């Protein structure tokens, strides 16, 4: 007796048992038998054909309409089976891809994480959250000496793994810059050449880079098309837009960037951010920059880290705890 004959015989036993008593035990045995058929790669249409054969064996000739309906169902299940197998193949590929992305996201966090400078001259707060597994936002601190602190915030115009790989390249390009070339305009010009030569033309990078001298409390900075931040003037209790004009990185190899400078007084704050902060979208539309300022003001009695964490928490809640874009907010507040 062949394998198929054995399967038909066992199926007939289970079906007969169920038809005679309709017991839960008979249904359970049928469920167990279905697993065996799955292990032997029996297709759905073969199961239906087996059911038709067994039913005819039990009851004798079955009406032609019923027999035809089984033929119709077999054709339906053949199409269903092929579609289901294709679905399973795609699902398996998706699961493998998600696993690879999870590993890549973990590697990205390991590669890009950096220490926040420790200084008694500045209160520094940082928060950076990815909307998806892979972040397109990037921040970086450089402290070559106790009185010299460099800070960068960038946004990759692109998503997923390519953006993350591009971000990693930017990090290592920054780490390789000679200390004497850490002036903001020179940093951006060097990075612009790297991006223009090595990044796909469809991808661009916006960036803000600043250098803070804690001895004289002067902030030198330059920008490459990045989202304007905010500056808080403690003496006048006033927020103003903090921006530096410049072409995004990667457009033209010979681009030059203008340097700016600002003297920072006691209590003043520099707020750097990505567009995930200013383009926070709620059910009522985009939140305004004025609303963000109001939100920041409500937490100014806290430390810089306390401010960024509470602002993030409130904006996340406004978006029903689902970020639409990567979120990065950095605060530098002069304390002495």
C-alpha positions in Angstrom: 0.0 0.0 0.0 1.4 3.4 -1.0 1.7 6.5 1.1 -1.3 8.1 -0.6 -3.5 5.0 0.0 -2.5 5.0 3.6 -3.4 8.7 3.9 -6.8 8.0 2.3 -7.5 5.1 4.6 -6.7 7.1 7.7 -8.7 10.1 6.5 -11.7 7.8 5.8 -11.4 6.5 9.4 -11.4 10.0 10.9 -14.2 11.2 8.6 -16.4 8.2 9.4 -15.8 8.6 13.1 -16.8 12.2 12.9 -19.9 11.6 10.8 -21.1 8.9 13.1 -20.7 10.8 16.4 -19.7 14.4 15.7 -17.5 14.3 18.8 -14.8 16.8 19.8 -12.3 13.9 20.0 -12.9 13.2 16.3 -12.3 16.8 15.4 -9.1 16.8 17.5 -7.8 13.7 15.6 -8.6 15.5 12.3 -6.6 18.5 13.4 -3.6 16.3 14.3 -3.9 14.5 11.0 -3.9 17.8 9.1 -0.5 18.6 10.7 0.8 15.3 9.3 -0.4 16.2 5.9 1.3 19.5 6.1 4.6 17.9 7.1 4.3 15.7 3.9 3.6 18.8 1.8 0.1 17.7 0.9 -1.5 20.7 -1.0 -5.0 22.0 -0.2 -6.4 20.8 -3.5 -5.1 17.3 -2.8 -6.9 17.3 0.6 -10.2 18.3 -1.1 -9.7 15.5 -3.7 -9.1 13.1 -0.9 -12.2 14.2 0.9 -14.3 13.8 -2.3 -12.9 10.2 -2.8 -13.5 9.2 0.8 -17.0 10.6 0.9 -17.9 8.7 -2.2 -16.4 5.5 -0.7 -18.5 6.0 2.5 -21.8 7.0 0.8 -21.6 5.4 -2.6 -22.4 7.5 -5.6 -22.8 11.2 -4.7 -24.9 13.6 -6.8 -23.3 15.0 -9.9 -23.8 18.6 -8.7 -21.9 17.8 -5.4 -19.1 16.1 -7.4 -18.9 19.1 -9.8 -18.8 21.5 -6.8 -15.8 19.6 -5.5 -14.1 19.9 -8.9 -14.8 23.6 -8.7 -13.4 23.9 -5.2 -10.3 22.0 -6.2 -9.6 24.6 -8.9 -10.2 27.4 -6.4 -7.8 25.9 -3.9 -5.1 25.4 -6.6 -5.1 29.1 -7.2 -5.3 29.8 -3.4 -2.5 27.4 -2.8 -0.2 29.0 -5.3 -1.0 32.5 -3.9 -0.5 31.3 -0.4 2.9 29.8 -1.2 4.0 33.0 -2.8 2.8 34.9 0.2 4.8 32.7 2.5 7.9 33.2 0.4 7.5 37.0 0.6 6.8 36.8 4.3 9.9 34.7 4.9 11.9 37.3 2.9 10.4 40.1 4.8 11.2 38.5 8.1 14.8 38.0 7.0 15.0 41.6 5.9 13.5 42.8 9.2 16.1 40.8 11.1 18.9 42.3 9.0 17.5 45.8 9.6 17.3 45.1 13.3 21.0 44.1 13.4 21.9 47.2 11.2 19.9 49.5 13.6 21.8 48.0 16.6 25.1 48.5 14.8 24.1 52.1 13.9 23.4 52.9 17.5 26.8 51.4 18.6 28.7 53.3 15.8 27.0 56.6 16.3 26.7 56.9 20.1 29.0 59.4 21.6 29.7 60.9 25.0 28.2 64.3 25.9 31.0 66.7 26.9 31.4 67.4 30.6 32.0 71.0 31.5 31.1 73.3 34.3 30.6 76.2 31.8 27.7 74.7 29.9 24.5 72.7 30.8 24.0 70.3 27.8 20.9 68.4 27.0 20.5 65.9 24.1 17.7 63.7 22.9 17.6 61.8 19.6 14.8 59.4 18.6 14.3 57.4 15.4 10.8 57.4 13.9 11.5 53.9 12.5 14.3 51.3 13.2 16.9 53.3 11.3 17.4 56.9 12.0 18.2 59.6 9.4 19.2 62.1 12.1 22.7 62.5 13.4 24.4 64.4 16.1 28.0 64.5 17.2 30.2 66.2 19.8 33.9 66.9 19.5 35.9 68.0 22.5 39.6 68.4 21.6 40.3 70.4 24.8 38.5 71.5 27.9 37.7 74.9 26.4 36.8 73.7 22.9 33.5 71.9 22.2 32.2 71.2 18.7 28.7 70.1 18.0 27.0 68.9 14.8 23.4 68.0 14.0 22.5 66.6 10.6 19.5 65.2 8.7 19.9 62.8 5.9 17.4 63.4 3.1 16.6 59.8 2.6 15.4 56.9 4.8 16.4 53.4 5.8 19.6 51.6 5.5 21.2 53.9 2.8 20.6 56.9 5.0 22.2 55.1 8.0 25.2 54.1 5.9 25.6 57.6 4.7 25.4 58.9 8.3 28.1 56.5 9.4 30.3 57.8 6.6 29.8 61.3 7.8 30.7 60.4 11.3 34.0 58.8 10.3 34.7 61.7 8.0 34.3 64.1 10.9 36.5 62.0 13.2 39.3 62.0 10.6 39.4 65.8 10.3 42.6 67.4 11.6 42.1 69.5 14.8 43.2 72.6 13.0 40.4 72.2 10.4 37.6 72.2 13.0 36.5 75.7 12.1 32.8 75.3 11.2 33.0 76.6 7.6 36.0 74.3 6.9 34.3 71.3 8.5 31.3 71.7 6.2 33.5 72.3 3.1 35.4 69.1 3.8 32.3 67.1 4.4 30.6 68.5 1.3 33.4 67.2 -0.9 33.2 63.7 0.8 29.4 63.6 0.3 29.6 64.9 -3.3 32.1 62.2 -4.3 30.7 59.2 -2.4 26.9 59.6 -1.9 24.2 58.8 -4.5 23.1 62.0 -6.3 19.5 61.5 -5.0 20.6 61.8 -1.4 21.5 65.1 0.3 22.5 66.0 3.8 21.5 69.1 5.8 23.9 70.0 8.6 24.6 72.6 11.3 28.1 72.7 12.9 29.2 74.9 15.7 32.3 75.4 17.8 31.9 76.7 21.4 34.8 78.4 23.2 34.1 78.1 26.9 36.9 80.5 27.9 35.4 83.5 26.1 31.9 82.1 25.6 31.9 82.7 21.9 30.1 80.4 19.5 31.3 80.1 15.9 28.9 78.2 13.5 28.0 77.5 9.9 25.1 75.8 8.2 24.3 73.6 5.2 20.6 74.1 4.5 19.7 72.8 8.0 16.5 73.5 9.9 16.8 76.8 11.9 17.1 76.3 15.6 16.4 78.8 18.4 18.4 81.2 20.5 17.3 82.3 23.9 18.5 85.7 25.1 18.2 85.5 28.8 18.7 89.2 29.5 15.8 90.2 27.3 13.8 87.0 27.9 13.4 86.5 24.2 13.6 83.7 21.7 14.9 84.3 18.2 15.5 82.1 15.1 19.0 80.7 15.0 20.1 79.9 11.5 23.1 79.8 9.2 22.5 79.9 5.5 24.3 77.5 3.2 23.8 74.9 0.4 23.0 71.4 1.5 25.9 69.0 1.4 26.5 67.0 -1.7 25.1 69.4 -4.4 28.2 71.1 -5.7 31.8 70.1 -4.9 33.3 73.6 -4.7 30.6 75.0 -2.4 31.8 77.6 0.2 30.2 78.1 3.6 29.9 81.3 5.5 30.9 81.4 9.2 29.0 83.2 11.8 29.7 84.0 15.5 27.8 85.0 18.5 28.8 85.9 22.1 26.9 83.9 24.6 25.8 85.6 27.9 25.0 83.9 31.2 21.7 82.0 31.0 21.5 82.2 27.2 20.6 79.0 25.3 21.4 77.6 21.9 18.8 75.1 20.7 19.7 72.9 17.7 17.2 70.5 16.2 16.1 68.5 13.2 12.9 69.0 11.3 11.2 66.2 13.2 10.8 68.8 16.0 9.4 71.7 14.0 7.4 69.6 11.6 5.6 67.7 14.3 2.2 66.9 12.8 -0.9 66.4 14.9 -4.6 65.7 14.0 -5.0 69.5 13.7 -2.0 70.0 11.4 1.6 71.0 11.9 2.6 72.5 15.2 3.9 76.1 14.8 7.4 77.3 15.9 5.7 79.6 18.4 4.0 76.6 20.0 7.4 74.9 20.3 8.8 78.0 22.0 5.9 78.1 24.4 6.5 74.4 25.2 10.2 75.1 25.8 9.4 78.0 28.1 7.2 75.8 30.3 10.2 73.6 31.2 13.0 76.3 31.4 13.2 75.8 35.2 14.6 72.3 34.6 18.1 71.3 33.5 18.9 71.2 29.8 18.4 67.4 29.7 15.1 67.8 31.6 13.9 70.4 29.0 14.7 68.2 25.9 13.2 65.1 27.5 9.9 66.8 28.5 9.6 68.6 25.1 10.0 65.3 23.3 7.5 63.6 25.6 4.9 66.3 25.0 5.4 66.3 21.2 5.3 62.5 21.1 2.0 62.5 23.0 0.6 65.1 20.5 1.4 62.7 17.7 -0.4 59.8 19.5 3.0 58.3 20.4 3.9 57.7 16.8 6.7 59.8 15.4 6.3 61.0 11.8 9.9 61.8 11.5 13.2 61.4 13.3 13.5 63.7 16.3 16.7 65.4 17.6 16.9 68.3 20.0 20.1 69.7 21.6 20.4 72.5 24.1 23.6 74.3 25.2 22.9 76.7 28.1 25.6 78.9 29.6 25.6 78.5 33.3 28.5 80.8 34.4 
